Amino acid sequence: MEIINDIDIENIIDFIVEGDPQ
């Protein structure tokens, strides 16, 4: 498996939550 950078992880999370109000 490829190692994902923290930035990539944040982008994936943002894509999943789609700007979930927090």
mmCIF file as Biopython writes it, N, C-alpha, C and O atoms, coordinates in Angstrom:
data_model
#
loop_
_atom_site.group_PDB
_atom_site.id
_atom_site.type_symbol
_atom_site.label_atom_id
_atom_site.label_alt_id
_atom_site.label_comp_id
_atom_site.label_asym_id
_atom_site.label_entity_id
_atom_site.label_seq_id
_atom_site.pdbx_PDB_ins_code
_atom_site.Cartn_x
_atom_site.Cartn_y
_atom_site.Cartn_z
_atom_site.occupancy
_atom_site.B_iso_or_equiv
_atom_site.auth_seq_id
_atom_site.auth_asym_id
_atom_site.pdbx_PDB_model_num
ATOM 1  N N  . MET A ? 1  ? 0.841   -1.205 0.000  1.0 0.0 1  A 1 
ATOM 2  C CA . MET A ? 1  ? 0.000   0.000  0.000  1.0 0.0 1  A 1 
ATOM 3  C C  . MET A ? 1  ? 0.875   1.253  0.000  1.0 0.0 1  A 1 
ATOM 4  O O  . MET A ? 1  ? 1.942   1.289  0.612  1.0 0.0 1  A 1 
ATOM 5  N N  . GLU A ? 2  ? 0.392   2.281  -0.705 1.0 0.0 2  A 1 
ATOM 6  C CA . GLU A ? 2  ? 1.171   3.525  -0.758 1.0 0.0 2  A 1 
ATOM 7  C C  . GLU A ? 2  ? 0.935   4.341  0.505  1.0 0.0 2  A 1 
ATOM 8  O O  . GLU A ? 2  ? -0.151  4.331  1.085  1.0 0.0 2  A 1 
ATOM 9  N N  . ILE A ? 3  ? 1.981   5.046  0.911  1.0 0.0 3  A 1 
ATOM 10 C CA . ILE A ? 3  ? 1.857   5.886  2.105  1.0 0.0 3  A 1 
ATOM 11 C C  . ILE A ? 3  ? 1.203   7.217  1.708  1.0 0.0 3  A 1 
ATOM 12 O O  . ILE A ? 3  ? 1.650   7.887  0.777  1.0 0.0 3  A 1 
ATOM 13 N N  . ILE A ? 4  ? 0.146   7.581  2.425  1.0 0.0 4  A 1 
ATOM 14 C CA . ILE A ? 4  ? -0.567  8.829  2.113  1.0 0.0 4  A 1 
ATOM 15 C C  . ILE A ? 4  ? -0.117  9.914  3.076  1.0 0.0 4  A 1 
ATOM 16 O O  . ILE A ? 4  ? -0.006  9.683  4.280  1.0 0.0 4  A 1 
ATOM 17 N N  . ASN A ? 5  ? 0.142   11.098 2.537  1.0 0.0 5  A 1 
ATOM 18 C CA . ASN A ? 5  ? 0.560   12.218 3.384  1.0 0.0 5  A 1 
ATOM 19 C C  . ASN A ? 5  ? -0.613  12.713 4.211  1.0 0.0 5  A 1 
ATOM 20 O O  . ASN A ? 5  ? -1.769  12.496 3.848  1.0 0.0 5  A 1 
ATOM 21 N N  . ASP A ? 6  ? -0.315  13.387 5.334  1.0 0.0 6  A 1 
ATOM 22 C CA . ASP A ? 6  ? -1.379  13.909 6.190  1.0 0.0 6  A 1 
ATOM 23 C C  . ASP A ? 6  ? -2.280  14.848 5.397  1.0 0.0 6  A 1 
ATOM 24 O O  . ASP A ? 6  ? -3.492  14.879 5.611  1.0 0.0 6  A 1 
ATOM 25 N N  . ILE A ? 7  ? -1.692  15.611 4.483  1.0 0.0 7  A 1 
ATOM 26 C CA . ILE A ? 7  ? -2.490  16.543 3.676  1.0 0.0 7  A 1 
ATOM 27 C C  . ILE A ? 7  ? -3.480  15.759 2.826  1.0 0.0 7  A 1 
ATOM 28 O O  . ILE A ? 7  ? -4.647  16.138 2.726  1.0 0.0 7  A 1 
ATOM 29 N N  . ASP A ? 8  ? -3.027  14.676 2.218  1.0 0.0 8  A 1 
ATOM 30 C CA . ASP A ? 8  ? -3.923  13.869 1.394  1.0 0.0 8  A 1 
ATOM 31 C C  . ASP A ? 8  ? -5.054  13.311 2.254  1.0 0.0 8  A 1 
ATOM 32 O O  . ASP A ? 8  ? -6.206  13.272 1.820  1.0 0.0 8  A 1 
ATOM 33 N N  . ILE A ? 9  ? -4.731  12.881 3.466  1.0 0.0 9  A 1 
ATOM 34 C CA . ILE A ? 9  ? -5.753  12.336 4.361  1.0 0.0 9  A 1 
ATOM 35 C C  . ILE A ? 9  ? -6.786  13.417 4.674  1.0 0.0 9  A 1 
ATOM 36 O O  . ILE A ? 9  ? -7.987  13.150 4.666  1.0 0.0 9  A 1 
ATOM 37 N N  . GLU A ? 10 ? -6.324  14.631 4.949  1.0 0.0 10 A 1 
ATOM 38 C CA . GLU A ? 10 ? -7.266  15.713 5.254  1.0 0.0 10 A 1 
ATOM 39 C C  . GLU A ? 10 ? -8.164  15.979 4.051  1.0 0.0 10 A 1 
ATOM 40 O O  . GLU A ? 10 ? -9.367  16.194 4.206  1.0 0.0 10 A 1 
ATOM 41 N N  . ASN A ? 11 ? -7.581  15.964 2.854  1.0 0.0 11 A 1 
ATOM 42 C CA . ASN A ? 11 ? -8.386  16.207 1.650  1.0 0.0 11 A 1 
ATOM 43 C C  . ASN A ? 11 ? -9.446  15.123 1.494  1.0 0.0 11 A 1 
ATOM 44 O O  . ASN A ? 11 ? -10.585 15.411 1.127  1.0 0.0 11 A 1 
ATOM 45 N N  . ILE A ? 12 ? -9.069  13.877 1.772  1.0 0.0 12 A 1 
ATOM 46 C CA . ILE A ? 12 ? -10.035 12.779 1.664  1.0 0.0 12 A 1 
ATOM 47 C C  . ILE A ? 12 ? -11.149 12.971 2.692  1.0 0.0 12 A 1 
ATOM 48 O O  . ILE A ? 12 ? -12.326 12.795 2.375  1.0 0.0 12 A 1 
ATOM 49 N N  . ILE A ? 13 ? -10.780 13.330 3.922  1.0 0.0 13 A 1 
ATOM 50 C CA . ILE A ? 13 ? -11.791 13.531 4.968  1.0 0.0 13 A 1 
ATOM 51 C C  . ILE A ? 13 ? -12.721 14.665 4.553  1.0 0.0 13 A 1 
ATOM 52 O O  . ILE A ? 13 ? -13.941 14.541 4.662  1.0 0.0 13 A 1 
ATOM 53 N N  . ASP A ? 14 ? -12.150 15.771 4.078  1.0 0.0 14 A 1 
ATOM 54 C CA . ASP A ? 14 ? -12.980 16.906 3.657  1.0 0.0 14 A 1 
ATOM 55 C C  . ASP A ? 14 ? -13.923 16.471 2.532  1.0 0.0 14 A 1 
ATOM 56 O O  . ASP A ? 14 ? -15.075 16.903 2.484  1.0 0.0 14 A 1 
ATOM 57 N N  . PHE A ? 15 ? -13.438 15.624 1.638  1.0 0.0 15 A 1 
ATOM 58 C CA . PHE A ? 15 ? -14.278 15.166 0.533  1.0 0.0 15 A 1 
ATOM 59 C C  . PHE A ? 15 ? -15.428 14.311 1.056  1.0 0.0 15 A 1 
ATOM 60 O O  . PHE A ? 15 ? -16.542 14.377 0.535  1.0 0.0 15 A 1 
ATOM 61 N N  . ILE A ? 16 ? -15.160 13.507 2.088  1.0 0.0 16 A 1 
ATOM 62 C CA . ILE A ? 16 ? -16.202 12.630 2.631  1.0 0.0 16 A 1 
ATOM 63 C C  . ILE A ? 16 ? -17.244 13.462 3.377  1.0 0.0 16 A 1 
ATOM 64 O O  . ILE A ? 16 ? -18.443 13.304 3.147  1.0 0.0 16 A 1 
ATOM 65 N N  . VAL A ? 17 ? -16.795 14.346 4.267  1.0 0.0 17 A 1 
ATOM 66 C CA . VAL A ? 17 ? -17.742 15.131 5.055  1.0 0.0 17 A 1 
ATOM 67 C C  . VAL A ? 17 ? -18.379 16.228 4.207  1.0 0.0 17 A 1 
ATOM 68 O O  . VAL A ? 17 ? -19.450 16.730 4.548  1.0 0.0 17 A 1 
ATOM 69 N N  . GLU A ? 18 ? -17.731 16.603 3.106  1.0 0.0 18 A 1 
ATOM 70 C CA . GLU A ? 18 ? -18.253 17.637 2.216  1.0 0.0 18 A 1 
ATOM 71 C C  . GLU A ? 18 ? -18.565 18.904 2.999  1.0 0.0 18 A 1 
ATOM 72 O O  . GLU A ? 18 ? -19.658 19.461 2.892  1.0 0.0 18 A 1 
ATOM 73 N N  . GLY A ? 19 ? -17.600 19.351 3.782  1.0 0.0 19 A 1 
ATOM 74 C CA . GLY A ? 19 ? -17.790 20.600 4.516  1.0 0.0 19 A 1 
ATOM 75 C C  . GLY A ? 19 ? -18.792 20.437 5.639  1.0 0.0 19 A 1 
ATOM 76 O O  . GLY A ? 19 ? -19.667 21.282 5.828  1.0 0.0 19 A 1 
ATOM 77 N N  . ASP A ? 20 ? -18.666 19.348 6.387  1.0 0.0 20 A 1 
ATOM 78 C CA . ASP A ? 20 ? -19.587 19.126 7.509  1.0 0.0 20 A 1 
ATOM 79 C C  . ASP A ? 20 ? -19.392 20.213 8.559  1.0 0.0 20 A 1 
ATOM 80 O O  . ASP A ? 20 ? -18.265 20.424 9.006  1.0 0.0 20 A 1 
ATOM 81 N N  . PRO A ? 21 ? -20.450 20.910 8.967  1.0 0.0 21 A 1 
ATOM 82 C CA . PRO A ? 21 ? -20.316 21.966 9.977  1.0 0.0 21 A 1 
ATOM 83 C C  . PRO A ? 21 ? -19.747 21.424 11.276 1.0 0.0 21 A 1 
ATOM 84 O O  . PRO A ? 21 ? -20.279 20.472 11.848 1.0 0.0 21 A 1 
ATOM 85 N N  . GLN A ? 22 ? -18.659 22.035 11.739 1.0 0.0 22 A 1 
ATOM 86 C CA . GLN A ? 22 ? -18.030 21.547 12.963 1.0 0.0 22 A 1 
ATOM 87 C C  . GLN A ? 22 ? -17.733 22.700 13.894 1.0 0.0 22 A 1 
ATOM 88 O O  . GLN A ? 22 ? -17.200 22.492 14.984 1.0 0.0 22 A 1 
#
